[in-house]
Amino acid sequence: MSHTMQPRLTQVFRFVRSSYADGVAELAYAFDDGEELVERIRFPNAPVVPAGRAAAFDAALKLLHLIAGISYYKAGVPPRIELASGPLDDATAELLDQLYLHGLAEFAYRNGLDLRGRIAFPRGGSASVVGTLDLPKRTLVPIGGGKDSLVAVEAIKSIGGEATAVWVGSSALIAGCAERTGLPTLNIQRELAPGLFELNRLGAWNGHIPVTAVNSAILGVAAILYGYNSIAFANERSASAATLEYDGQQVNHQWSKSLAFEILLGDWLHTHVAADLDYCSLLRPYSELAITRAFAKLTSYFDVFSSCNRNFKLLGPKPVDRWCGQCPKCHFVFLALAPFLPKPRLLAIFGRNLLDDEGLAAGFDALLEYQDHKPFECVGEGAEARAAMYALSQRPEWQEDALGERFRSEILPKLDAAQLALEPWLEPSPEHRVPARLQPALVAIGG
């Protein structure tokens, strides 16, 4: 990396090449005529790609190269995108234009950038027509260490579905959850290009990227490589709701977990990789509250799961090691589980009572969208949080707690009680892309 390079002044972002050999995918990028940035993805115990799947594998690998590039593109956000392999067919260019625009919307908002009209993947190429590959009928289920993916795993187990718990990276917490599922496991490693850290030192733009999109593309490659006909994420309904709107643009922290992205990628895999490779979210019909209700029955996971972002690096035997108690995720999961668990059981999971800490008032206000917008985190909708808080405010065991008391006296009088019922949140939505063979699993979640 030349030490004179200023990432924010670069003119072109280049997709240089992608290759695969012996379980390692190499993805190369560059700014202007700078040095290559090479990312490596390692697929453990990789079999030889079957001849009949070679074209599908190449298509999935190409998409991975294009999607993973978002981690590097954002460092400079130059005005031009160039592809060494030539222009894309319209559907592929459209998928990438949408992903880079919406997936980087929060990054743009926080950095004061407007990416509209700036992102244009070269298009006009042609796509080959693909058919079915007769992939083995089994499912890759990504595990994130939190409650949602564990609900998805148990739902698939309930119908006797063949599945593998998969994750990218080396989190001990996720490994512990994956092990507890009892499923076979697959742990893929992603090594970012070392040059990215140098770019950061040289003043690169920085911020949130749609990591679920990158992981989805990695799993598209894995499905063809190892032989799976479905990838079932655990993204719920509220992932489609925008965090805020500015300048006429919706900003959604969870865009790559939204139904819009799921449709784009699911359709693309059907038309470009294999007609029988399904990409879906098993939890799409459900709200966070419906999912926490299902999770409240899965007691065997209570001592291993954590949705806390701050404590992802840490792992300890005590609840306080797994839940920081200060971040929006801790606050939301505590609040969402509270209506469905006996109070002592909930306090045992977290090691403390977050609703009895006046110092956390502002954090819970943001979840309720009271005097604030909801946090840039994967949390449920404000109306959901208000329904949970209202349910607790009606129960004697929660009424004495500082924040329960504050809700009843200060916030509740400003709300319309008719809109605070919990029940409507427990009803599934008909809008989802779960393939027929996995639909029986939905019963286990909604019941």
Residue pairs with C-beta under 8 A, 6 or more apart in sequence:
1 34
1 35
1 195
1 198
1 199
1 202
2 34
2 35
3 202
5 31
5 32
5 34
5 199
5 202
6 202
6 203
7 31
7 75
7 76
7 199
7 202
7 203
7 204
7 205
8 76
8 77
8 203
8 204
8 205
9 76
10 31
10 32
10 34
10 76
10 78
11 32
11 78
11 79
11 80
12 31
12 32
12 78
12 79
12 80
12 81
12 82
13 29
13 30
13 31
13 69
13 72
13 73
13 76
13 78
13 80
13 81
13 82
14 29
14 30
14 31
14 32
14 81
14 82
14 83
14 84
15 29
15 65
15 66
15 69
15 81
15 82
15 83
15 84
15 85
16 28
16 29
16 30
16 36
16 84
17 26
17 28
17 65
17 84
17 85
18 25
18 26
18 27
18 28
18 61
18 62
18 64
18 65
19 25
19 26
20 26
20 49
20 57
20 61
22 46
23 42
23 43
23 44
23 45
23 46
24 40
24 41
24 42
24 43
25 40
25 41
25 43
25 61
25 64
25 221
26 38
26 39
26 40
27 38
27 39
27 40
27 41
27 64
27 65
27 68
27 69
28 36
28 37
28 38
28 39
29 36
29 37
29 38
29 39
29 69
29 72
29 73
29 193
30 36
30 37
31 75
31 76
31 78
32 78
35 195
36 195
37 72
37 193
37 195
37 196
37 199
38 193
38 195
39 68
39 71
39 72
39 190
39 191
39 192
39 193
40 190
40 191
41 64
41 68
41 188
41 189
41 190
41 191
41 218
41 221
42 188
42 189
42 190
42 191
43 188
43 221
43 222
43 225
43 226
44 186
44 187
44 188
44 189
46 225
46 226
47 225
47 226
49 57
49 224
49 225
50 227
52 133
53 133
53 224
53 274
55 128
55 130
56 130
56 133
56 224
56 273
56 274
56 277
57 221
57 224
57 225
59 130
59 272
59 273
60 217
60 220
60 221
60 223
60 224
60 269
60 273
61 221
62 85
63 92
63 217
63 220
63 268
63 272
63 273
64 217
64 218
64 220
64 221
66 88
66 92
66 96
66 121
67 96
67 99
67 213
67 214
67 216
67 217
68 214
68 217
68 218
70 99
70 100
70 103
70 104
70 209
70 210
70 213
70 214
71 192
71 196
71 209
71 214
72 193
72 196
72 199
73 81
73 100
74 104
74 107
74 204
74 205
74 206
74 207
74 209
75 196
75 199
75 200
75 204
75 205
75 206
76 199
76 204
76 205
77 113
77 115
77 118
77 205
79 118
81 119
81 120
81 121
81 122
82 122
83 121
83 122
86 122
86 125
87 93
87 122
87 123
87 124
87 125
88 96
88 121
88 122
88 123
88 125
89 123
89 125
89 126
89 127
90 123
90 124
91 127
91 267
91 268
91 271
91 272
92 121
92 123
92 125
92 127
92 268
92 272
93 121
93 122
93 123
94 123
94 264
95 264
95 265
95 268
96 121
97 119
97 120
97 121
98 260
98 261
98 264
99 210
99 213
99 256
99 261
99 264
100 115
100 119
100 121
101 115
101 116
101 119
102 210
102 250
102 252
102 255
102 260
102 261
103 209
103 210
103 213
103 255
103 256
103 261
104 115
104 207
104 208
104 209
104 210
105 115
105 249
105 250
105 251
105 252
105 255
106 207
106 208
106 243
106 251
106 252
106 253
106 376
107 113
107 205
107 207
107 208
107 209
108 114
108 115
109 244
109 246
109 249
109 251
110 207
110 208
111 205
111 206
111 207
113 205
114 247
116 249
127 271
127 272
130 271
130 272
130 273
130 274
130 275
131 274
131 275
132 274
132 275
132 276
133 224
133 274
133 275
133 276
133 277
134 276
135 223
135 224
135 227
135 228
135 229
135 274
135 276
135 277
136 162
136 227
136 228
136 229
137 162
137 229
137 437
138 161
138 162
138 163
138 164
138 227
138 228
138 229
138 230
139 156
139 161
139 162
139 163
139 164
139 228
139 229
139 230
139 231
139 232
139 438
140 163
140 164
140 166
140 186
140 219
140 222
140 223
140 228
140 230
140 231
140 232
141 149
141 152
141 153
141 156
141 163
141 164
141 165
141 166
141 183
141 232
141 234
141 282
142 149
142 166
142 167
142 168
142 215
142 219
142 231
142 233
142 234
143 149
143 150
143 153
143 165
143 166
143 167
143 174
143 177
143 178
143 181
144 167
144 174
144 234
145 171
145 173
145 174
145 177
145 305
145 306
145 307
145 312
146 305
146 306
146 307
146 329
146 333
147 291
147 292
147 295
147 301
147 305
147 307
147 333
148 234
148 235
148 236
148 283
148 291
148 295
149 177
149 233
149 234
150 177
150 181
150 295
150 298
150 301
150 305
151 234
151 283
151 291
151 294
151 295
151 298
151 445
152 232
152 233
152 234
152 282
152 283
153 163
153 165
153 181
153 183
154 181
154 298
154 444
155 282
155 294
155 441
155 442
155 444
155 445
156 163
156 232
156 282
156 438
156 441
157 163
157 181
157 182
157 183
158 441
158 443
158 444
159 438
159 440
159 441
159 444
161 437
161 438
161 441
163 183
163 232
164 183
164 184
164 185
164 186
164 228
165 178
165 181
165 183
165 184
165 185
165 186
166 185
166 186
166 187
166 188
166 219
166 222
167 174
167 175
167 178
167 186
167 187
167 188
168 187
168 188
168 189
168 190
168 215
168 218
169 189
169 190
170 187
170 189
171 312
172 315
173 304
173 306
173 311
173 312
173 315
173 322
175 185
175 187
176 304
176 315
177 301
177 304
177 305
178 185
178 187
179 185
180 300
180 301
180 304
186 222
186 226
188 218
188 222
190 214
190 218
196 204
200 206
208 253
208 376
210 255
210 256
210 261
211 256
212 233
212 235
212 254
212 256
212 257
212 261
213 256
213 261
213 265
216 231
216 233
216 256
216 265
216 279
219 231
220 231
220 265
220 269
220 273
220 277
220 279
222 228
223 229
223 230
223 231
223 277
224 273
224 274
224 277
228 277
229 274
229 276
229 277
229 278
230 277
230 278
230 279
230 280
230 435
230 437
230 438
231 277
231 278
231 279
231 280
232 280
232 281
232 282
232 434
232 438
233 257
233 262
233 279
233 280
233 281
233 282
233 283
234 281
234 282
234 283
235 254
235 257
235 258
235 262
235 281
235 283
235 284
236 281
236 283
236 284
236 286
236 287
236 288
236 291
236 380
237 283
237 284
237 285
237 286
237 287
237 429
238 287
238 288
238 379
238 380
238 381
238 384
239 252
239 254
239 257
239 258
239 259
239 378
240 252
240 254
240 258
240 259
240 260
241 252
241 381
242 250
242 251
242 252
243 251
243 252
243 253
243 254
243 373
243 374
243 375
243 376
244 251
244 373
244 374
245 251
252 258
253 376
253 377
253 378
254 378
255 261
257 281
257 378
259 281
259 284
259 431
259 432
259 433
262 279
262 280
262 281
262 284
262 433
263 433
265 279
266 278
266 279
266 280
266 433
269 277
269 278
269 279
270 277
270 278
278 433
278 435
279 433
280 432
280 433
280 434
280 435
280 438
281 432
281 433
281 434
282 434
282 438
282 441
282 442
282 445
283 291
283 445
284 429
284 431
284 432
284 433
284 434
285 428
285 429
285 430
285 431
285 432
285 434
285 442
285 446
286 294
286 428
286 429
286 445
286 446
287 380
287 381
287 384
287 425
287 426
288 332
288 336
288 379
288 380
288 381
288 384
289 336
289 339
289 380
289 384
289 387
289 388
289 422
289 425
289 426
290 425
290 426
290 427
290 428
290 445
290 446
291 445
292 333
292 336
292 337
292 340
293 339
293 340
293 426
294 444
294 445
294 446
295 301
295 337
296 337
296 340
296 341
302 345
302 348
302 349
306 312
306 322
306 323
307 329
307 330
307 332
307 333
308 322
308 323
308 324
308 327
308 329
308 330
308 333
309 327
309 329
309 377
310 324
310 326
310 327
311 321
311 322
311 323
311 324
314 321
314 322
315 321
315 322
316 322
318 351
319 348
319 349
319 350
319 351
319 352
320 351
320 352
323 330
323 349
323 350
323 351
324 330
325 350
325 351
325 352
325 354
325 357
325 360
326 360
326 363
327 377
328 363
328 366
328 367
328 375
328 377
328 379
329 377
329 378
329 379
330 350
330 354
331 354
331 360
331 363
331 364
331 367
332 367
332 377
332 379
332 380
332 385
334 346
334 350
334 354
334 355
335 354
335 355
335 364
335 367
335 385
335 388
335 389
335 392
336 380
336 384
336 385
336 388
337 346
337 349
338 346
338 355
338 388
338 391
338 392
338 398
339 388
339 391
339 392
339 422
341 349
343 397
343 398
347 353
353 401
354 360
354 403
355 364
355 392
355 398
355 401
355 402
355 403
355 404
356 401
356 402
356 403
357 402
357 403
358 402
358 403
358 406
360 403
361 402
361 403
361 406
362 372
364 385
364 389
364 403
365 371
365 372
366 372
366 373
366 374
366 375
367 374
367 375
367 379
367 382
367 385
368 382
368 385
368 386
368 389
368 407
368 411
369 382
369 383
369 385
369 386
370 411
374 381
374 382
379 385
383 419
384 425
386 415
386 419
386 420
387 420
387 421
387 422
387 425
388 422
389 404
389 407
389 411
390 407
390 412
390 415
390 417
390 420
390 421
390 422
391 422
392 398
392 404
392 407
393 399
393 404
393 407
393 408
393 412
398 404
399 405
399 408
428 442
428 445
428 446
434 441
434 442
